[in-house]
């Protein structure tokens, strides 16, 4: 009873959530593990470490910079490109000024993207295509 070891946390970092509150401004790149919920503002890149990280941007949140994460739920304002290599959810109040690169996309009515929306598989396939051959003009 008294000699029990405390429960080991193991690899449960994905269950830890960090909150950046409304009114908080971070200038510079932000790296995180687990889950990050942003109600404030980040002026810099948002970069996830690990394949199970989740970034949530609330309707009050803002990012001025690139976002590179495996999973994201966006319901605020983003000025910059978004790269999500697994699942991206654009909620009704999402306002994005930049290109969106995704694997799986769910986009609610009302979400706005001012930029290109590119599926990652299509994007990767384009890089694997051979360069087009310029054919010689046939004599008339």
Residue pairs with C-beta under 8 A, 6 or more apart in sequence:
13 33
13 34
13 50
14 33
14 34
14 35
14 50
14 52
14 53
14 54
15 34
15 35
16 33
16 34
16 35
17 34
17 35
17 36
17 37
18 32
18 34
18 35
18 36
18 37
19 37
19 39
20 26
20 36
20 37
20 38
20 39
20 40
20 42
20 61
21 39
21 40
22 39
22 40
22 60
23 40
24 39
24 40
24 41
25 40
25 41
25 42
25 43
26 40
26 41
26 42
26 43
26 44
27 43
27 44
28 43
28 44
29 44
29 45
29 46
29 47
29 65
30 36
30 42
30 44
30 45
30 46
30 47
31 47
31 48
31 49
32 46
32 47
32 48
32 49
32 53
32 55
33 48
33 49
33 50
33 53
34 50
34 52
34 53
34 54
35 53
35 54
35 55
35 56
36 46
36 48
36 53
36 54
36 55
36 56
37 56
37 58
38 46
38 55
38 56
38 57
38 58
38 61
38 63
38 76
39 58
39 60
39 61
40 60
40 61
40 62
41 61
41 62
41 63
41 64
42 62
42 63
42 64
42 65
43 64
43 65
44 64
44 65
45 65
45 66
45 67
45 68
45 80
46 55
46 63
46 65
46 66
46 67
46 68
46 69
47 68
47 69
48 55
48 68
48 69
48 70
50 70
51 70
51 86
52 70
52 71
53 69
53 70
53 71
54 69
54 70
54 71
54 72
54 73
55 67
55 69
55 71
55 72
55 73
56 72
56 73
56 75
57 63
57 72
57 73
57 74
57 75
57 76
57 78
57 94
58 75
58 76
59 75
59 76
59 91
59 93
60 76
61 75
61 76
61 77
62 76
62 77
62 78
62 79
63 76
63 77
63 78
63 79
63 80
64 79
64 80
65 79
65 80
66 80
66 81
66 82
66 83
66 98
67 78
67 80
67 81
67 82
67 83
67 84
68 83
69 83
69 84
69 85
70 84
70 85
70 86
70 87
71 84
71 86
71 87
71 88
72 82
72 84
72 87
72 88
72 89
73 89
73 91
74 82
74 88
74 89
74 90
74 91
74 94
74 96
74 111
75 91
75 92
75 93
75 94
76 93
76 94
76 95
77 95
77 96
78 94
78 95
78 96
78 97
78 98
79 97
79 98
80 97
80 98
81 98
81 99
81 100
81 101
81 115
82 88
82 96
82 98
82 99
82 100
82 101
82 102
83 101
84 100
84 101
84 102
84 103
85 103
85 120
86 103
86 104
87 102
87 103
87 104
87 105
87 106
88 100
88 102
88 103
88 104
88 105
88 106
89 105
89 106
89 107
89 108
90 96
90 100
90 105
90 106
90 107
90 108
90 111
90 113
91 108
91 111
92 108
92 109
92 110
92 111
93 110
93 111
94 108
94 111
94 112
94 113
95 111
95 112
96 111
96 112
96 113
96 114
96 115
97 114
97 115
98 114
98 115
99 115
99 116
99 117
99 118
100 113
100 115
100 116
100 117
100 118
101 118
101 120
101 123
102 117
102 118
102 119
102 120
103 119
103 120
103 121
105 117
105 119
